[in-house]
Each structure stands twice: as C-alpha cells, then as structure tokens.
C-alpha cells in the first residue's frame, strides 16, 4: 500500500511549506496537522523501538513516513520501490528495516543518487531486478559482482562515461539497459567475456566512431542496440 497523499512527495525537503500555509489559512488546517503529527509520532516510535531512528538522515518527517511505508510494502511483496523519493543514497535504515526480507526486486529510479554503497550487494544479495535509472551515477562499486541472482539491470539516464566493467562480472545478468548516458567507449575485452547476456542497450550515447563501428560488427552471442551514428563534418566527403 502507498502512503496517504498528505505525506507529501519530497523526502529531503526539511523546510516544509505547511507552516506558512497554516498561518495564512488560520486554524482551518489544525485538524490535518494533528493527524499528520500523530502519524509522524507513530512512525518515529516504531523506528525507535527497532533501533533505526539514528540511521535516517535529518529529513522531513513526511519523508521518513514515505520510505517506511514503502518498506512495509516490500515486506509483503518482496519488491522494494523507492523510486522518486529524492534520495541521495540508500539510507542505512532501509537496510535495517529490510534485514529479514528476501527482496526480489529493487527500484531506485528517479532519485538523485550519485553512488551505491558496496554493502548494497551484501544486504540485497538475492535480487533479480535492479532499476537505477534516472539518477546521477557515474560508477558502480565492484562489489555488485556479488549479485549472483541479478538478471536485469537498468542504469539508463545517468552520467556514465564508460560502461562499468562490473556489469560483465554478474554471472546471471541477461539484460543491461545503459541507454541515455554519456558513454564514449567500453572495454571490448570485458564485453566479449560475458556468457549470460542477451541484450545490451547502448542507444543515445556519444560513442566514438571507432567504438560504434566495433560494437556494430562485434561477434558476440547477445544483441547490442545502438543508435544510428551521425557523421562528423570532416567525415562527409561531399562537403
């Protein structure tokens, strides 16, 4: 289940506008405020009992509620959805709350995450699907090679300038989405050594002419999806 709409969408904005709105509207929102405070106090009390309150950064109370509610969902369906929570990293409290849950999937898309902690692979070692798209990452930790069950990885719409070598060390990875990054080159030796891959999506990346040509004609067992390369002016002999 999703948190009620009054929990808000921003989990990092500690300067809430509610106070200003309440001042402008007089006492009309007092009932809602009391309900919100009661919900916040209940969540904080739960976290205190579990020893997790110190693991959360100082974010808005509504943000804590949103993350905890989604962790509660994951305990029921084994699918952790923390998309569009404005996270800059995976809070330690999430690892704590999920410590007794065997997650199947993890969706961290649509945040502002710049890096993934090496312990992610230890805490969520059984996931088969990991969505890291639409963040601000430029590298992945080598420890992600320990995700032995991972089959689907989406790192599209990030800031990668090269394809992380660790993706070719994941033994069961079948599908890699790396489109819409800033990738200009890849390690050709690494990509040829993968036995599990079925698809690598590299569309909408500024690949060098040499890299694009090599990938286009690569003799590999999986499909590589590329965008059509536009020729540079110096390559157009008609000019």
Legacy VTK file of the C-alpha trace (Angstrom):
# vtk DataFile Version 3.0
C-alpha trace
ASCII
DATASET POLYDATA
POINTS 239 float
0.000 0.000 0.000
1.123 3.544 -0.680
1.261 6.278 1.985
-1.677 8.702 2.046
-1.279 11.704 -0.216
-0.865 14.091 2.723
2.532 12.531 3.409
3.890 14.586 0.502
6.338 13.754 -2.262
9.586 15.309 -1.032
11.539 13.198 1.447
14.560 15.514 1.618
12.940 18.929 1.941
13.206 19.735 5.643
11.792 23.213 5.154
8.113 22.366 4.762
5.720 24.989 3.487
2.907 23.707 5.679
3.692 26.147 8.449
3.338 29.111 6.134
0.147 27.741 4.661
-1.373 27.218 8.082
-0.513 30.771 9.125
-2.195 32.102 6.013
-5.271 29.959 6.434
-5.774 30.492 10.156
-6.883 27.382 12.038
-8.515 25.680 9.075
-5.730 23.109 8.803
-5.354 22.358 12.508
-7.193 19.059 12.273
-4.992 17.824 9.426
-1.883 18.971 11.279
-2.884 16.949 14.330
-3.406 13.871 12.154
-0.045 14.369 10.449
1.712 14.793 13.774
0.074 11.651 15.135
1.183 9.680 12.057
4.717 11.033 12.329
4.908 10.255 16.045
3.706 6.700 15.413
6.340 6.074 12.733
9.135 7.600 14.817
8.053 5.488 17.801
8.199 2.349 15.632
11.644 3.231 14.351
12.863 3.921 17.884
11.656 0.502 19.017
13.555 -1.109 16.143
16.688 0.939 16.775
16.538 2.512 13.338
15.937 6.200 14.053
19.620 7.052 14.219
20.125 5.576 10.741
17.943 8.133 8.998
19.413 11.459 7.934
17.626 14.562 9.181
14.914 14.626 6.559
11.345 15.782 6.777
9.054 13.637 8.902
6.829 13.073 5.894
9.826 11.690 4.006
10.538 9.164 6.737
6.906 8.062 6.632
7.038 7.589 2.876
10.152 5.423 2.980
8.897 3.339 5.897
5.525 2.755 4.210
7.286 1.507 1.086
9.486 -0.761 3.178
6.302 -2.150 4.734
5.003 -2.854 1.228
8.220 -4.692 0.401
7.823 -6.945 3.419
4.567 -8.143 1.890
5.510 -8.460 -1.781
9.341 -8.678 -1.680
9.607 -5.780 -4.135
11.214 -2.619 -2.770
10.050 0.514 -4.604
11.897 3.665 -3.515
11.519 5.423 -6.841
11.070 9.202 -6.947
11.842 9.706 -3.264
14.576 12.314 -3.887
17.128 10.068 -2.191
20.806 10.918 -2.477
21.702 7.415 -1.262
20.032 4.346 0.200
19.532 5.206 3.900
21.048 2.771 6.393
17.613 2.475 7.982
16.320 0.830 4.805
18.888 -1.948 5.177
17.821 -2.250 8.796
14.099 -2.434 8.036
14.668 -4.951 5.247
17.074 -7.175 7.181
14.553 -10.043 7.477
13.117 -9.716 3.959
14.414 -11.552 0.883
13.916 -8.935 -1.798
13.292 -9.967 -5.401
13.442 -6.526 -6.993
14.668 -3.064 -6.073
13.610 0.149 -7.818
15.690 3.245 -7.001
14.858 5.136 -10.186
14.032 8.825 -10.371
16.152 9.928 -7.423
19.355 11.995 -7.160
21.631 9.122 -6.143
25.294 9.640 -7.015
26.672 6.340 -5.739
25.671 2.925 -4.467
27.277 1.628 -1.295
29.369 -1.570 -1.572
27.199 -3.115 1.151
24.169 -2.994 -1.160
25.199 -6.328 -2.688
25.545 -7.888 0.763
22.192 -6.676 2.081
20.191 -7.327 -1.092
22.110 -10.276 -2.484
19.071 -12.168 -3.850
17.505 -9.516 -6.082
16.913 -10.404 -9.716
15.935 -6.941 -10.984
17.656 -3.637 -10.123
16.494 -0.310 -11.523
18.963 2.564 -11.047
17.747 4.676 -13.957
17.258 8.452 -13.866
19.849 9.212 -11.198
23.242 10.934 -11.190
25.635 7.993 -11.029
28.912 7.750 -12.933
30.255 4.499 -11.492
29.224 1.285 -9.758
31.091 -0.499 -6.944
32.912 -3.704 -7.849
31.031 -5.442 -5.047
27.910 -5.535 -7.228
29.528 -8.516 -8.917
28.294 -10.438 -5.871
24.691 -10.020 -7.029
24.696 -13.613 -8.236
20.955 -13.713 -8.971
20.672 -10.408 -10.824
19.161 -10.809 -14.292
18.007 -7.286 -15.167
19.980 -4.080 -14.589
18.863 -0.624 -15.679
21.445 2.183 -15.410
19.949 4.333 -18.166
19.655 8.115 -17.882
22.675 8.567 -15.616
26.119 10.139 -16.032
28.275 7.160 -17.013
31.064 7.994 -19.473
32.181 4.380 -19.752
30.334 1.126 -19.284
31.161 -0.192 -15.781
33.283 -3.344 -16.039
31.444 -4.883 -13.079
28.307 -5.436 -15.185
30.150 -8.141 -17.126
31.065 -9.946 -13.901
27.474 -10.561 -12.841
27.050 -14.266 -13.587
23.316 -14.286 -14.436
22.822 -10.841 -15.951
20.680 -11.177 -19.075
19.595 -7.628 -19.852
21.549 -4.405 -19.415
19.930 -1.043 -20.092
22.602 1.652 -20.386
20.971 3.987 -22.876
20.928 7.780 -22.492
24.226 8.179 -20.699
27.469 9.915 -21.714
29.286 6.701 -22.665
32.009 7.258 -25.235
33.823 3.925 -25.035
33.712 0.464 -23.470
36.198 -2.221 -22.576
35.933 -4.583 -25.546
37.710 -7.412 -23.751
35.193 -7.338 -20.892
32.109 -7.357 -23.091
33.275 -10.370 -25.089
33.763 -12.472 -21.948
30.102 -12.384 -20.870
28.255 -15.695 -21.302
24.896 -14.736 -19.772
23.966 -11.513 -21.553
21.158 -11.459 -24.091
20.763 -7.715 -24.587
22.878 -4.591 -24.065
21.108 -1.315 -24.825
23.572 1.477 -25.628
21.286 3.746 -27.592
21.669 7.517 -27.274
25.276 7.535 -26.108
28.060 9.641 -27.719
30.180 6.622 -28.676
33.391 7.323 -30.545
33.309 6.397 -34.261
35.745 3.534 -33.667
33.798 2.167 -30.699
30.496 2.430 -32.541
31.896 0.540 -35.537
33.431 -2.189 -33.393
30.199 -2.711 -31.476
28.138 -2.689 -34.646
30.244 -5.502 -36.110
31.033 -7.293 -32.853
30.915 -11.080 -32.983
29.056 -11.689 -29.720
26.277 -14.014 -28.618
23.953 -11.228 -27.467
22.195 -8.309 -29.107
23.711 -4.830 -28.886
21.311 -1.983 -29.547
22.892 1.196 -30.937
21.580 4.481 -32.258
22.465 5.460 -35.797
25.664 7.476 -35.659
25.672 10.885 -37.269
28.836 11.530 -39.240
31.106 14.367 -38.255
31.570 17.166 -40.766
35.090 16.021 -41.578
33.732 12.552 -42.492
31.299 13.895 -45.077
33.287 13.835 -48.320
30.555 15.704 -50.183
31.336 18.951 -48.378
LINES 1 240
239 0 1 2 3 4 5 6 7 8 9 10 11 12 13 14 15 16 17 18 19 20 21 22 23 24 25 26 27 28 29 30 31 32 33 34 35 36 37 38 39 40 41 42 43 44 45 46 47 48 49 50 51 52 53 54 55 56 57 58 59 60 61 62 63 64 65 66 67 68 69 70 71 72 73 74 75 76 77 78 79 80 81 82 83 84 85 86 87 88 89 90 91 92 93 94 95 96 97 98 99 100 101 102 103 104 105 106 107 108 109 110 111 112 113 114 115 116 117 118 119 120 121 122 123 124 125 126 127 128 129 130 131 132 133 134 135 136 137 138 139 140 141 142 143 144 145 146 147 148 149 150 151 152 153 154 155 156 157 158 159 160 161 162 163 164 165 166 167 168 169 170 171 172 173 174 175 176 177 178 179 180 181 182 183 184 185 186 187 188 189 190 191 192 193 194 195 196 197 198 199 200 201 202 203 204 205 206 207 208 209 210 211 212 213 214 215 216 217 218 219 220 221 222 223 224 225 226 227 228 229 230 231 232 233 234 235 236 237 238
